[in-house]
Amino acid sequence: MSHDFATSPVESAWQQATETPERTLVVGAGGQLGRALQGLWLGRDDVDFIEREVLDIGAHASIEAFGFSPYSVIVNAAGYTDKDGAESAEGRREAWAVNAQGVALLVSAAREAGAVLVHVSSDYVFDGSEAFHTEEEGFAPLGVYGQTKAAGDAAVSTLAAHYILRTSWVVGEGKNFVATMREHARNGESPSVVNDQFGRLTFTEEIARAIDFVLREHAPFGTYNVSNSGDPASWFDIAQKVFELTGHDPNMVQSVSSAEYLDAHKGIALRPINSALDLSKITEAGFRPREQFEALAAYLA
């Protein structure tokens, strides 16, 4: 369960953070979210974008050697995100090293530096039994990836000056579901896509905007759900929309159940049936997410 620290502790923690030089560190700047933040904060000379080659949060020695003291804000855009890979012996070790142990070390670094820590979470910390997930719902991960993300969230929540932005179905530059469906459409292929898992897309530009929002507005510390808005849709619905928006026949997409898909693809991680996040908290704070299919059309344009 997340813990919020609202009212006066917010400003007092911000005052403590700004006693250090007002610089922001983005960890994992080479990933999908890191690149979105670079695009949003282009031209800012008070932000340092650090890639894995410089700071690898999965390596204890790398974190120990890095100097965090110049920073009043640390944004963790790094993470192990291979849900299926995390079920393997090697992937399990890496997922725990990056998503749990590495995050705990970042928490210690932020505490020592007196910095605000921004961390990105996932719908995979839930089992999908609720139609809409609130920030207060307890953890119930189905697989290793979700377990490591829940452990990282728990570590971050011990720091008073923190933001956890919980996301779902992330889409950005590089490999992702939408890009894969676009490739299938271009190649005239007929993919099989599950019809009974529901949620909303979260474009990395939306996460970047939300990070900028909570920092700029000094929003109360704690956990915020962030995704694009609109009615939840199934992966099948989204795949058909990708085909349609790219000028291909949406009926090329084959509808299958999760059970059928799991039978045909051994060794993959279980997914939550429901991944839709309740966006009330962040919208009441003043953030306005873009509708998911509007964002999808812009992404594919």
N, C-alpha and C positions, 0 to 999 in steps of 0.2 A: 504494500500500500504506500502511496506517496504521502509526503508531508509538506504542507504549505507553511510559509513564514510570511505573513502579510502584515499590514499596518506599519507601525513605526520601525520595526526591525529592518524593513526594506531600505529606507533612507539611511539608517545608521550603517547598514552593511555597505551601501553604495558610497557613503562618506569614507568608510574605511578603505574601500577599494580605490577610491580616487586620491587617497593619500600617496599612493604609488603613481609613477608616471602614467598618464592616460593613454596606454597603448593596448591594442587588442591582438591576441595571438590566435590564429586559426590553425589547428592541428589537423593533419590529413587533407591538406589543401589540394592534393592531386586527384582526389576522388570526385564522385559525382556532385556531392554537396559542396565540397571545397571549391570546385570550379564555378558552381552557381554563386557562391559567396564572392569569389573573385570578380565575377561579372557585375554583381550588385554593388560591391564596394570599390569598383575600379576608380583609381585616382586618389584614394584615401592614403595619406602618408603616415597615418597612425595605426595601420594594420599590417602585421607581418603574417604572410602565408607560408607555412612550413610544411614541406612534403615528407613522406615516410623516410626518404634517404637521409634526412637531417634529424628527424625525431620519430622513432618507431615506438609507439606506445605498447607494442607487444614485447619489447625488450627492456627489461629492468634497467640495464646499464645505460641505455639510451636516454631514458627519463632522468636517471640520476645525474647524467652529465650535462643535461640541458639547463640553461639559466632561465628560470621563470620570473625572477624578481622584477624585471622591467614592466610586467603586464598587470593591468587592472581587470582585464577580462580575458578569459581563456575559452575558446569555442572548440569543442571536440567534434570535428567532422570526420574522424577516423572510425573505422570499425571493420570487423570481419562479418561479411554479409551473405556468405554462401550457405544458405539454409540446408541444402542437401549435403554439401561437403562437410558440414559440422557433425554429421552423423558418422563419419569415418574416424578411425583412430587418430590419424594425423590432423584432420580438420578439427576434431574435438579439442585437441591440445591448443591449436592456434586460436580457436574461438574463445576459449577460456582465457588465454594469455592476453588477447587484445580487448575483448568486450567486458571482462570482469577484472582480472588482475591489473591490466593496464589502466583501466578507468579508476580503480582504487588508488593507484599511484598518482594519477592526475588530480584526484581529490586531495591527496596529501600535499601535492605541489601547489594547488590553488589555495589551500588553507594556509600554508607557509607564506605564500606571496600576498595574502590578503586579497585575492582576486575573486571576481564573480565567475562561476563555471557554468557554461552552457553545454548541455549534453543532449544527444538525439536518441530517442528510444524507438520501440517498435510495437505494433499490434501483436507480435508473436509472444509477448509476455502473457497473453491471455489464451484461453482454450476455445474462444469463439462461442461460448454458451449463451452470452448476452447479445441481443440484437444490436445494441449500441453500447460501446464501452466508455465509461466515465473515467475521470482521472483517479477516482477513489476505489475503483474495482481492484480486488486482490489479485496477485499474480497466480497464474495457473498454466504455465507454458507446456506445450505438447512435445517439444523436441529440445535438442541441445542448444541450438541457436537461441531460442526463446529463454532457456534457462540462463545462458550467459548474459543476455540483455537484462533480464530481471536482476541478476546479481550486480551488474553495473549500475542499474537504477538505484538499487538499495544503497550502494556505496555513495552515489552522488547525493542522495537524500540526507546523508549525515552532515552535509555542508550547508550551513544556513543560507549563504548567498549562492543559490543555484537555480537554474532553469532546466527542467527536463521537458523537451518537446517530443511528444509521442506521435509517431507517424504510421502510415499504412501504405502498402502498395506503391513504393517509391519509384519514380521515373525521372531519369536525368540523361546526361550524355553517356554514351557507351552502351553496354549490354543491359537490356531490361526487357520486360514482357512486351511493351509496345513496339520496341525496335524489332524484336523477334517476329511479331505478327506482321509488321510492315514488310519484313524480308520474305515471309511466307507468301504474302499477297503479291509481291513483285515477281516471285518465282512461280506463281500459278499453283502453289501447293495448298493442300486442304488440311489444316491442322486440327487436332482433336483438343478441345478446350473444356474445362470443367464448368458446369452450369449451376452448381449448388454451393459455391463459395461466394460470399457477397461482401462488398466493401466499397471504398472510394480510392481513386488514385491520389497520390501526393507527388506533385512535380517538385523537383529540387528547388526551382525558383520560388515556390510557395514556402518551403521550409526556410530558405534564405530570407525571404520577406518577413516571416514570423520571428526569426532570430533578431533581425534588425528592429522589428517592432517592440519586442519585450525589452531589449536593451535601451532603445531610444526613449521609450515611455516609462522606464523604470517600473515595469509591471510588478505586482507582488511576486515574490519568489515562490517556486513550487513547480508543479507539473501542469503542462498545457497540452491538450490534444490538438494536433495540426494535420489537416488534410485539405484537399480541395473540397468544395461544397457540392451540393446536389443530392439527388436520390441515390442510395446505394445501388450498385449494379453487380452482376456476376462477371467473372473472367470471360465467359462466353459472350456476354453482352458487349464487353469492351473490345474483344477480338473482332466481333462483327462490325463495331463502329470503326475500328482501324481499317478494315477492308473497305468499308463504305467511303471513309474520308480520303482514302488513297485511290479511289476510282475503280475498285474491284468489287466483285460480287460477294456480299456478306454471307450468302448461302453456301459459300465454299467452306466456311468454318463448321466443323462437326461438333455437336454437343454431346458431352459424356458426363457421367456422374463422377464424383471424387473417388468412389469405390472402384469404378471401372478404370479410372486413370491410375490409381495405386496398383491395381492388379497388373497393368501393362508396364509399369515403371517401378521396378523393385529398387529398394534402398533409398527412396526419397523421404524427406521429412514430412510429418503430418502438418497440415495447414489448418488454421482456425476456420471454421465454417462461416462465422461472421467476423469481419474485420472492421466494420464501420465504427468510427469514433464519434462520440458526442462532442460537438464543437461549441457547446453553449458557453463554456468558460472563456475561451479566447475571443469569441465574438462579442460577448458582454464586455470584455476589456477594450473593445474597439477595433479588433482586427477583422478584416473582411476577406475571407478566402474566395478565390476565383472558382467558378463552377467547373467541375472536372471535365466535361465534354467540350466546353469552350476552351479550356486549357489544352485538351488533347488536340483539338483542331489547330490551335496555334503551334503546338509542338510538331505536328505533321506537315504544316504548310511549307 
